[in-house]
Amino acid sequence: AKASEYNSDAKRIYELARENLDISREATNQSLKDLGRTKLSIYSKSIKPFITIFEKIKYIDISELNIGSLSTKVAQEMLEMKNISISMEEIAGAGLASISAGALAGLGAYGGVMTFAAASTGTAISSLSGIAATNATLAWFGGGSLAAGGMGMAGGMAVLGGVVAGPVLMVAGMIAAAKAEKARADAYSNYQEAQVAAEAMNAAKKTSDIIGLITNEINDRLIELDSYFKPMVRMLSRVVDKSIDYRSYNESEKNIVRNTVAVALTLKNIMDFSVIDEKGNPMYVIINKSKELEKEAMDLYEKISTI
């Protein structure tokens, strides 16, 4: 085969793999940002109102709520929920335009407590941006490049699921040698490098696709759970409007309190899941965990929706 044909094939193989990976990257980055927005919305529009209503109740011992597997450290979880929801509400109030894409993707990728441990909004946002900057995978999703390593999108891809693509292939105009034989040897070497790089990018695309699928599933689950949680908060509000003294509640009213708290904790637990680990690998385990939590929450909703 001619040198020009090898070069043409090399360019086609490389560009196709690069284009497919970039499409996956953009789609997954959008999914991460969508999940970040969902978390922001649930905390500011559902969890925060729930906390406000719940805190009106007097003479209640949280440890005696008896909410099964979720009952350990309830008081601590409630406090964390309150602090995070305050931060989220401030951010939501400031408008989404004030949040960088990397911060939203970071919020989607990582658990709420981890990213919003700080009470101040400014610190919370900067910590999110910091995570996006320090995690290679997240930085790659958000920005398409790794400035720290001096590698662009078409160059050394971010370490994604343990895969690193080869160096940038300067395919066009690569043949400068005068002799046809030397040109063909260079072109063939270029072709092999393109194949190696394409394989690495294809593997990275699979990992990117998986992260996107996990992100979408968690997002859908949270949106559905939130649609059940909101009416539970309204039921709780009616109970509290009637009386703030927990001792005066009948059994069905206590059930409303107990189950609404349990679903709030379930939402928080799912939002605390990280979609990727610190090395950028997808966290498959959260799918089954979130399914189990969703089922528990649905059962709790069913118990009080018939009251």
C-alpha positions in Angstrom: 0.0 0.0 0.0 1.1 3.6 -0.6 2.3 5.8 2.2 -0.6 8.2 1.5 -3.1 5.3 2.0 -1.6 4.3 5.3 -1.7 7.9 6.4 -5.3 8.3 5.3 -6.4 5.1 7.1 -4.5 6.2 10.2 -6.2 9.6 10.2 -9.7 8.0 9.7 -9.2 5.4 12.5 -7.9 8.0 14.9 -10.5 10.7 14.1 -13.5 8.3 14.3 -12.4 7.0 17.8 -11.7 10.6 18.9 -15.0 11.8 17.7 -17.0 9.0 19.3 -15.2 9.5 22.6 -15.9 13.2 22.5 -19.6 12.6 21.9 -19.7 10.3 24.9 -17.8 12.8 27.0 -20.2 15.6 26.2 -23.2 13.4 26.9 -21.9 12.1 30.2 -20.8 15.6 31.3 -24.4 16.8 30.6 -25.8 13.9 32.6 -23.5 14.8 35.5 -24.6 18.4 35.4 -28.3 17.3 35.3 -27.7 15.2 38.4 -26.1 18.2 40.0 -29.1 20.3 39.3 -31.5 17.6 40.6 -29.5 17.4 43.9 -29.6 21.2 44.2 -33.3 21.3 43.5 -34.2 18.5 46.0 -32.1 20.0 48.8 -33.5 23.6 48.3 -37.1 22.8 47.4 -37.8 19.6 49.3 -35.4 18.9 52.0 -35.2 22.5 53.3 -39.0 22.9 53.6 -39.1 19.5 55.3 -36.4 20.5 57.9 -38.3 23.8 58.6 -41.5 21.9 59.3 -39.9 19.1 61.3 -38.0 21.5 63.5 -41.4 23.0 64.8 -42.2 19.7 66.4 -41.7 19.7 70.2 -41.1 16.9 72.7 -39.8 14.4 70.0 -36.9 12.0 70.6 -35.4 11.3 67.2 -33.7 8.2 68.4 -37.1 6.7 69.2 -38.6 7.2 65.8 -37.8 3.5 65.0 -37.2 3.8 61.3 -35.3 0.6 60.8 -32.0 0.4 59.1 -31.9 4.2 58.7 -32.2 4.9 62.4 -28.5 4.9 63.2 -27.1 8.4 63.6 -30.5 10.0 62.7 -29.7 13.2 64.6 -26.4 13.6 62.8 -27.9 12.9 59.4 -30.6 15.5 60.1 -28.1 18.1 61.0 -26.1 17.3 57.9 -29.2 17.6 55.8 -30.0 21.0 57.4 -26.5 22.4 56.8 -26.4 21.1 53.2 -29.9 22.4 52.4 -29.0 25.8 53.7 -26.0 25.9 51.4 -27.9 24.6 48.5 -30.7 27.1 48.9 -28.3 30.0 49.0 -26.7 28.7 45.8 -30.1 28.1 44.1 -31.1 31.6 45.2 -28.0 33.1 43.6 -29.0 31.4 40.4 -27.5 28.6 38.4 -25.6 31.0 36.3 -23.3 31.6 39.2 -22.3 27.9 39.4 -19.6 26.7 37.0 -20.3 23.7 34.8 -17.4 21.9 36.6 -19.1 22.6 40.0 -22.4 21.2 38.8 -20.7 18.1 37.4 -18.8 17.8 40.6 -22.0 17.9 42.6 -23.5 15.3 40.3 -20.4 13.0 40.6 -19.9 13.2 44.3 -22.0 13.0 47.4 -23.5 16.1 48.9 -21.9 15.8 52.3 -18.4 15.5 50.8 -18.8 18.5 48.6 -20.9 20.7 50.9 -19.2 20.0 54.3 -18.6 23.8 54.6 -21.5 25.9 55.6 -20.5 28.9 53.6 -21.7 29.0 50.0 -18.5 30.4 48.7 -16.4 27.7 50.3 -18.8 25.1 49.0 -18.6 26.2 45.4 -14.9 26.6 45.5 -14.5 23.1 47.0 -16.6 21.7 44.2 -14.5 23.5 41.6 -11.4 22.1 43.4 -12.7 18.6 43.1 -13.4 19.1 39.4 -9.8 20.4 39.0 -8.0 17.7 40.9 -9.9 14.6 39.7 -8.6 13.8 36.2 -11.7 12.1 35.0 -14.0 14.9 36.2 -11.8 17.6 34.8 -11.8 15.8 31.4 -15.6 15.5 31.4 -16.0 19.1 32.3 -13.3 20.7 30.3 -12.1 18.3 27.7 -8.5 18.9 28.5 -6.0 18.4 31.3 -4.2 21.7 31.6 -2.0 20.4 34.4 -0.4 17.8 32.2 -0.4 20.0 29.1 -2.5 17.4 27.2 -5.4 18.5 25.1 -8.6 16.5 24.2 -6.9 15.0 21.1 -3.8 14.2 23.1 -3.3 12.2 26.2 -6.8 11.6 27.4 -7.6 11.9 31.0 -7.0 8.6 32.9 -10.4 7.1 32.4 -11.1 3.7 33.9 -7.3 3.0 33.9 -7.0 3.7 30.2 -4.6 6.3 28.8 -4.6 7.2 25.2 -1.4 7.6 23.2 0.3 10.8 22.3 -1.2 13.2 19.8 -0.9 11.9 16.3 0.1 14.6 13.9 -1.3 12.7 11.0 -1.6 15.5 8.5 1.7 16.5 7.0 3.6 13.9 8.9 5.6 12.6 5.9 8.5 14.9 5.3 11.1 12.4 4.2 12.1 12.5 0.5 12.5 8.7 0.0 9.2 6.8 -0.7 10.4 3.8 1.3 11.1 5.9 4.4 7.8 7.7 3.9 6.0 4.3 3.8 7.7 3.1 6.9 6.8 6.3 8.8 3.2 6.0 7.5 2.9 2.4 8.6 4.2 3.2 12.1 1.7 6.1 12.2 -1.1 3.6 11.2 -0.1 1.3 14.1 0.0 4.1 16.6 -3.4 5.3 15.4 -4.8 1.8 16.0 -3.3 1.6 19.5 -4.7 5.1 20.3 -8.1 4.2 18.8 -8.3 1.1 21.0 -7.5 3.1 24.1 -10.1 5.7 23.2 -12.7 3.1 22.5 -12.1 1.6 25.9 -12.3 5.0 27.5 -15.6 5.6 25.6 -17.1 2.5 27.2 -16.1 3.7 30.6 -17.5 7.1 29.9 -20.8 5.6 28.6 -21.1 3.5 31.8 -20.6 6.5 34.0 -23.3 8.3 32.0 -25.7 5.4 32.4 -25.2 5.2 36.2 -25.6 9.0 36.4 -28.9 8.9 34.5 -30.3 6.0 36.5 -29.5 7.8 39.8 -31.0 11.0 38.5 -34.2 9.3 37.4 -34.5 7.5 40.8 -34.0 10.8 42.7 -36.6 12.6 40.6 -39.2 9.8 41.1 -38.5 9.6 44.9 -38.8 13.4 45.2 -42.2 13.2 43.6 -43.3 10.9 46.5 -41.5 12.9 49.1 -43.2 16.3 48.3 -46.7 15.1 49.2 -45.4 13.4 52.3 -43.9 16.8 53.4 -47.4 18.3 52.8 -49.0 15.7 55.0 -46.4 16.4 57.7 -47.2 20.1 57.4 -50.9 19.4 58.0 -50.0 17.4 61.1 -47.7 20.1 62.5 -50.3 22.8 61.7 -52.7 20.9 63.9 -50.3 20.5 66.8 -46.5 20.9 67.4 -46.6 18.6 70.5 -45.5 15.1 69.4 -46.9 13.7 72.6 -50.4 14.6 71.4 -50.1 12.7 68.0 -52.1 9.6 67.3 -50.4 6.6 65.8 -51.1 7.5 62.2 -49.7 11.0 62.8 -46.6 9.5 64.3 -46.3 7.3 61.3 -46.4 10.3 59.0 -43.6 11.9 61.0 -41.5 8.7 61.1 -42.0 7.8 57.4 -41.3 11.3 56.1 -38.1 11.4 58.1 -37.1 8.0 56.7 -37.8 9.0 53.1 -35.8 12.3 53.7 -32.9 10.2 54.9 -33.3 7.9 51.9 -33.0 10.8 49.5 -30.0 12.1 51.3 -28.3 8.6 51.3 -28.8 8.3 47.6 -27.5 11.9 47.0 -24.5 11.0 49.1 -23.5 8.3 46.6 -20.5 9.0 44.4 -20.9 8.1 40.8 -17.1 7.8 40.3 -14.4 7.0 42.8 -11.4 9.1 43.5 -9.5 7.3 40.6 -12.3 8.1 38.2 -13.7 4.6 37.9 -17.5 4.1 37.8 -19.2 3.0 41.0 -21.4 0.1 39.8 -22.4 -0.8 43.4 -24.6 2.3 43.8 -27.2 1.0 41.3 -28.2 -1.9 43.5 -27.9 0.1 46.7 -30.1 2.9 45.4 -32.7 0.4 44.1 -32.9 -1.1 47.6 -33.3 2.3 49.2 -36.0 3.3 46.7 -38.0 0.2 47.4 -37.8 0.9 51.2 -38.9 4.5 50.6 -41.8 3.5 48.3 -43.1 1.1 51.0 -43.0 3.9 53.6 -44.9 6.2 51.2 -47.5 3.5 50.6 -48.1 3.1 54.3 -49.0 6.7 54.9 -50.6 7.6 51.6 -53.7 5.5 52.5 -54.2 7.3 55.8 
